[in-house]
Amino acid sequence: MNTSIHNIWHCWNLFRKGKNKTRELGNFEYFLEENPFQLHKDLNRGIYKHGPYHEFTVFDSKKREIVVSSVRDRIVHRIIYEYLVPTFDKTFIYDVWSCRKGKGLEGAIKRAQFFMKKYKNGFVWRTDIKKFFDSVNQEVLLECIERRVKNPLTLSIIQEVIRSYKVSTGIPIGNLTSQIFSNIYLNEFDRFVKHSLKPKAYMRYGDDFLIFETDKKLLEEIKKKATSFLNEKLYLSINYKNDILVKTKQGIHFIGVDIFPFGRRLKKRNWKKVINNLDEENFSSYLGLIKKHSNRKKIREINWRIYSKIEENII
């Protein structure tokens, strides 16, 4: 891992880009001649210690506990992230779509519909992990990292970040590192499904995943073995509220979209979110989303709403 002063400055600039000015950010910038050099010394002497977290709750589709680190620690998170992504990304299977360059949400939705169409006469199992981020076993995560990371100083810094949150279990949603940590952790499951269970198709976005088969009994057996692997090897549990196994042609709800073999639509809750958040600046982005996942009626509605807002000088 590159802990040079040059890379610390590079990661500081990546972190700073697009950030709103806050008191903490202003204080860090005020001592910008000192802070990066002190961080460089601490990292390379092996005495870096992660600071405390600021915690708050957000209510989106569900209640989430978010924690935020200090500016200094978030620069370290960026250094770790920039190192781990190229180290591990090449070990991931193709159909992992979250937090990867060239992948993403839209790509995952298209891929899901491709499989829905291909196996339209088969069956699909859709589920996710119950409280995934809070359930990650830190020892297992470190074991996964140690298979490819051998430098003792690098490992000690990564361990300090992992251990900074809770004792033995959990990684914080708010940390940049948690994105790559989650893919490293679930890579064990991805490879087990892909190379041992060998279903017709498998894909994952975050902790949401789909498995396709042409035979229902075979898919039920795959589900049983996959669930056991998650429980016994990764100490994770299926979220049974979102656990379904159905005929593919019935369609499924996946990462915010209802997907069918020959169509897709935004869920009513997500449509309301679009309408509530709509303004002149994000109009083009939302319109692109609506065109891909909705009918003509909804496209006309979003055009009418933005026109009405402009007419009323609300925006």
C-alpha positions as CSV (number, residue, x, y, z in Angstrom):
1,M,0.0,0.0,0.0
2,N,1.4,3.4,-1.0
3,T,1.7,5.6,2.1
4,S,4.1,8.1,0.6
5,I,3.5,11.8,1.1
6,H,2.8,12.1,-2.6
7,N,0.0,9.6,-2.4
8,I,-1.4,11.1,0.8
9,W,-1.7,14.4,-1.0
10,H,-3.3,12.6,-4.0
11,C,-5.9,10.9,-1.8
12,W,-6.5,14.2,0.1
13,N,-7.4,15.8,-3.3
14,L,-9.7,12.9,-4.2
15,F,-11.4,13.2,-0.9
16,R,-11.7,17.0,-1.0
17,K,-13.2,17.2,-4.5
18,G,-16.9,18.1,-4.4
19,K,-17.1,18.3,-0.6
20,N,-19.0,21.1,1.0
21,K,-17.1,23.3,3.4
22,T,-17.6,22.3,7.0
23,R,-15.9,23.4,10.2
24,E,-13.9,20.2,10.4
25,L,-12.8,20.5,6.8
26,G,-11.9,24.1,7.3
27,N,-9.8,23.2,10.4
28,F,-7.9,20.5,8.5
29,E,-7.2,22.9,5.6
30,Y,-6.0,25.6,8.0
31,F,-3.2,23.2,9.1
32,L,-2.7,21.7,5.6
33,E,1.1,22.2,5.8
34,E,1.2,20.0,8.9
35,N,-1.6,17.4,8.8
36,P,-0.6,15.4,5.7
37,F,3.0,15.2,7.0
38,Q,1.9,14.1,10.4
39,L,-0.3,11.4,8.9
40,H,2.6,10.3,6.8
41,K,4.8,9.8,9.9
42,D,2.1,8.0,11.8
43,L,1.3,5.6,9.0
44,N,4.9,4.7,8.2
45,R,5.9,4.4,11.8
46,G,3.0,2.0,12.5
47,I,1.5,4.2,15.2
48,Y,-1.6,5.4,13.3
49,K,-4.8,5.2,15.4
50,H,-8.3,5.6,14.0
51,G,-10.4,8.3,15.7
52,P,-14.0,8.1,16.9
53,Y,-17.0,8.1,14.7
54,H,-19.9,10.6,14.5
55,E,-23.2,8.7,14.3
56,F,-26.5,9.6,12.9
57,T,-29.7,8.0,11.5
58,V,-31.2,8.3,8.0
59,F,-34.6,7.2,6.9
60,D,-34.7,6.3,3.2
61,S,-36.3,3.1,2.1
62,K,-35.5,1.9,5.6
63,K,-33.8,3.1,8.8
64,R,-30.1,3.1,8.5
65,E,-27.4,3.9,11.1
66,I,-24.6,5.9,9.4
67,V,-21.3,6.7,11.0
68,V,-18.8,9.3,9.7
69,S,-15.1,9.4,10.4
70,S,-12.8,12.4,10.7
71,V,-11.2,14.0,7.7
72,R,-7.8,12.5,8.6
73,D,-9.3,9.0,8.9
74,R,-11.2,9.3,5.6
75,I,-8.0,10.1,3.8
76,V,-6.6,6.8,5.2
77,H,-9.8,5.1,4.0
78,R,-9.1,6.5,0.5
79,I,-5.5,5.2,0.6
80,I,-6.8,1.7,1.5
81,Y,-9.5,1.8,-1.1
82,E,-7.2,2.8,-3.9
83,Y,-4.9,-0.1,-2.9
84,L,-7.5,-2.8,-2.4
85,V,-9.6,-2.2,-5.5
86,P,-6.9,-3.2,-8.1
87,T,-5.6,-5.9,-5.8
88,F,-9.0,-7.7,-5.4
89,D,-11.2,-6.6,-8.3
90,K,-9.5,-9.1,-10.7
91,T,-10.5,-11.9,-8.3
92,F,-14.2,-11.1,-8.4
93,I,-16.6,-12.9,-10.8
94,Y,-18.0,-11.0,-13.7
95,D,-21.5,-10.7,-12.3
96,V,-20.7,-8.7,-9.2
97,W,-22.2,-5.3,-10.2
98,S,-21.8,-3.0,-7.1
99,C,-18.9,-0.6,-6.5
100,R,-16.9,-1.6,-9.6
101,K,-15.7,0.5,-12.5
102,G,-17.7,-0.1,-15.6
103,K,-20.6,-1.8,-13.6
104,G,-23.2,-0.1,-11.4
105,L,-26.9,0.0,-10.9
106,E,-28.1,0.5,-14.4
107,G,-25.8,-2.2,-15.7
108,A,-27.1,-4.6,-13.0
109,I,-30.7,-3.9,-13.9
110,K,-30.0,-4.6,-17.6
111,R,-28.1,-7.8,-16.7
112,A,-31.0,-9.0,-14.5
113,Q,-33.4,-8.5,-17.3
114,F,-31.1,-10.3,-19.7
115,F,-31.2,-13.3,-17.4
116,M,-35.0,-12.9,-16.9
117,K,-35.5,-13.1,-20.7
118,K,-33.0,-15.9,-21.2
119,Y,-34.6,-18.1,-18.5
120,K,-38.2,-16.9,-18.9
121,N,-39.5,-20.4,-18.6
122,G,-37.4,-21.2,-15.5
123,F,-37.3,-20.1,-11.9
124,V,-35.5,-17.3,-10.0
125,W,-34.5,-17.0,-6.4
126,R,-34.1,-13.5,-5.2
127,T,-33.0,-12.5,-1.7
128,D,-30.6,-10.4,0.3
129,I,-28.6,-10.6,3.6
130,K,-30.2,-9.6,6.9
131,K,-28.3,-6.6,8.4
132,F,-25.3,-7.3,6.2
133,F,-22.9,-4.5,7.3
134,D,-23.6,-5.2,11.0
135,S,-23.1,-8.9,10.5
136,V,-19.7,-9.0,8.8
137,N,-17.3,-11.1,10.9
138,Q,-14.1,-9.1,11.2
139,E,-11.9,-12.1,11.6
140,V,-13.2,-13.7,8.5
141,L,-12.8,-10.4,6.6
142,L,-9.2,-10.1,7.7
143,E,-8.5,-13.7,6.7
144,C,-9.9,-13.0,3.2
145,I,-7.7,-9.9,2.9
146,E,-4.5,-11.7,4.2
147,R,-4.7,-14.1,1.3
148,R,-3.6,-11.4,-1.0
149,V,-2.1,-8.7,1.2
150,K,1.2,-9.8,2.8
151,N,2.9,-6.6,3.9
152,P,2.7,-6.4,7.8
153,L,2.5,-2.6,7.9
154,T,-0.3,-2.5,5.3
155,L,-2.2,-5.2,7.2
156,S,-1.8,-3.4,10.5
157,I,-3.4,-0.2,9.0
158,I,-6.3,-2.1,7.4
159,Q,-6.8,-4.0,10.7
160,E,-6.9,-0.7,12.6
161,V,-9.6,0.6,10.3
162,I,-11.7,-2.6,10.6
163,R,-11.3,-2.7,14.4
164,S,-12.2,0.9,14.8
165,Y,-15.9,0.4,14.5
166,K,-17.0,-2.4,16.7
167,V,-15.6,-5.4,18.5
168,S,-15.4,-8.6,16.3
169,T,-18.5,-7.9,14.2
170,G,-19.6,-5.2,11.7
171,I,-18.3,-2.6,9.3
172,P,-19.6,0.9,9.1
173,I,-21.9,1.9,6.2
174,G,-20.4,5.4,6.0
175,N,-16.8,4.3,5.3
176,L,-15.5,4.3,1.8
177,T,-13.6,1.1,2.7
178,S,-16.8,-0.7,3.4
179,Q,-17.6,-0.8,-0.3
180,I,-14.6,-2.9,-1.2
181,F,-14.7,-4.8,2.1
182,S,-18.2,-6.0,1.3
183,N,-17.2,-7.3,-2.1
184,I,-14.1,-9.0,-0.7
185,Y,-16.2,-10.7,2.0
186,L,-19.0,-11.8,-0.3
187,N,-16.5,-12.9,-2.9
188,E,-16.3,-16.2,-0.9
189,F,-20.0,-16.7,-1.5
190,D,-19.9,-15.6,-5.2
191,R,-17.2,-18.2,-6.0
192,F,-19.0,-20.9,-4.0
193,V,-22.2,-20.4,-6.0
194,K,-20.5,-19.9,-9.3
195,H,-18.0,-22.8,-9.1
196,S,-19.6,-25.3,-6.7
197,L,-23.3,-24.9,-7.1
198,K,-23.1,-23.9,-10.7
199,P,-26.7,-22.6,-11.4
200,K,-27.7,-21.5,-14.8
201,A,-27.0,-17.8,-13.8
202,Y,-26.0,-15.9,-10.7
203,M,-25.6,-12.2,-10.1
204,R,-25.1,-9.9,-7.1
205,Y,-25.5,-6.1,-6.4
206,G,-24.4,-5.2,-2.9
207,D,-25.9,-7.9,-0.7
208,D,-28.9,-8.5,-3.1
209,F,-28.6,-11.4,-5.4
210,L,-30.4,-13.5,-8.0
211,I,-30.0,-17.2,-8.9
212,F,-31.6,-18.7,-12.0
213,E,-32.4,-22.3,-12.8
214,T,-34.7,-24.2,-15.2
215,D,-35.7,-26.8,-12.6
216,K,-37.5,-25.7,-9.4
217,K,-36.3,-28.6,-7.3
218,L,-32.7,-28.0,-8.3
219,L,-33.0,-24.3,-7.4
220,E,-34.5,-25.2,-4.0
221,E,-31.5,-27.5,-3.4
222,I,-29.2,-24.7,-4.5
223,K,-31.0,-22.3,-2.1
224,K,-30.5,-24.8,0.8
225,K,-26.8,-25.2,0.2
226,A,-26.2,-21.5,-0.4
227,T,-28.0,-20.6,2.8
228,S,-26.0,-23.1,4.8
229,F,-22.7,-21.7,3.3
230,L,-23.7,-18.1,4.3
231,N,-24.6,-19.3,7.9
232,E,-21.6,-21.6,8.5
233,K,-18.7,-19.9,6.6
234,L,-19.6,-16.2,6.6
235,Y,-21.9,-16.0,9.7
236,L,-24.6,-14.3,7.6
237,S,-28.4,-14.9,7.5
238,I,-30.9,-14.6,4.7
239,N,-33.4,-11.7,5.0
240,Y,-36.6,-13.8,4.9
241,K,-38.7,-10.7,4.4
242,N,-37.2,-10.3,0.9
243,D,-36.7,-14.0,0.2
244,I,-38.7,-15.3,-2.8
245,L,-38.4,-18.2,-5.3
246,V,-40.8,-17.9,-8.2
247,K,-41.4,-18.6,-11.9
248,T,-39.2,-16.1,-13.8
249,K,-42.1,-14.9,-15.9
250,Q,-43.9,-13.7,-12.8
251,G,-41.2,-11.0,-12.4
252,I,-39.2,-10.0,-9.4
253,H,-38.4,-6.8,-7.5
254,F,-34.6,-6.2,-7.5
255,I,-32.6,-3.1,-6.5
256,G,-35.6,-0.8,-6.6
257,V,-37.1,-2.0,-9.9
258,D,-39.8,-4.5,-10.8
259,I,-38.2,-6.6,-13.6
260,F,-39.9,-8.9,-16.0
261,P,-38.6,-10.9,-19.0
262,F,-39.9,-8.3,-21.4
263,G,-40.2,-5.1,-19.3
264,R,-39.5,-3.3,-16.1
265,R,-41.0,-0.5,-14.0
266,L,-40.1,1.6,-11.0
267,K,-41.8,0.6,-7.8
268,K,-44.5,3.1,-6.6
269,R,-42.3,4.1,-3.5
270,N,-39.4,4.9,-5.8
271,W,-41.6,6.8,-8.2
272,K,-42.9,9.0,-5.3
273,K,-39.2,9.6,-4.3
274,V,-38.5,10.8,-7.8
275,I,-41.4,13.2,-7.7
276,N,-40.6,14.5,-4.3
277,N,-36.9,15.1,-5.2
278,L,-37.5,16.5,-8.6
279,D,-36.0,19.9,-9.5
280,E,-34.5,21.7,-12.5
281,E,-31.0,20.4,-11.8
282,N,-31.7,16.7,-11.5
283,F,-34.5,16.7,-14.1
284,S,-32.4,15.2,-16.9
285,S,-31.1,12.4,-14.8
286,Y,-34.5,11.4,-13.5
287,L,-36.0,11.6,-16.9
288,G,-33.5,9.2,-18.2
289,L,-34.3,6.8,-15.4
290,I,-38.1,7.1,-16.0
291,K,-37.7,6.5,-19.7
292,K,-35.9,3.3,-19.1
293,H,-38.2,1.9,-16.4
294,S,-41.6,3.4,-16.9
295,N,-44.4,3.8,-19.4
296,R,-45.5,6.9,-21.5
297,K,-47.9,8.0,-18.9
298,K,-45.2,8.5,-16.3
299,I,-42.9,10.2,-18.8
300,R,-45.7,12.7,-19.6
301,E,-46.3,13.2,-15.9
302,I,-42.6,14.0,-15.1
303,N,-42.5,16.4,-18.0
304,W,-45.7,18.1,-16.8
305,R,-44.5,18.4,-13.2
306,I,-41.2,20.0,-14.1
307,Y,-43.0,22.4,-16.5
308,S,-45.4,23.3,-13.7
309,K,-42.6,24.0,-11.2
310,I,-40.9,26.3,-13.7
311,E,-44.2,28.1,-14.4
312,E,-44.8,28.7,-10.7
313,N,-41.2,29.9,-10.1
314,I,-40.7,27.3,-7.5
315,I,-37.3,26.4,-9.0
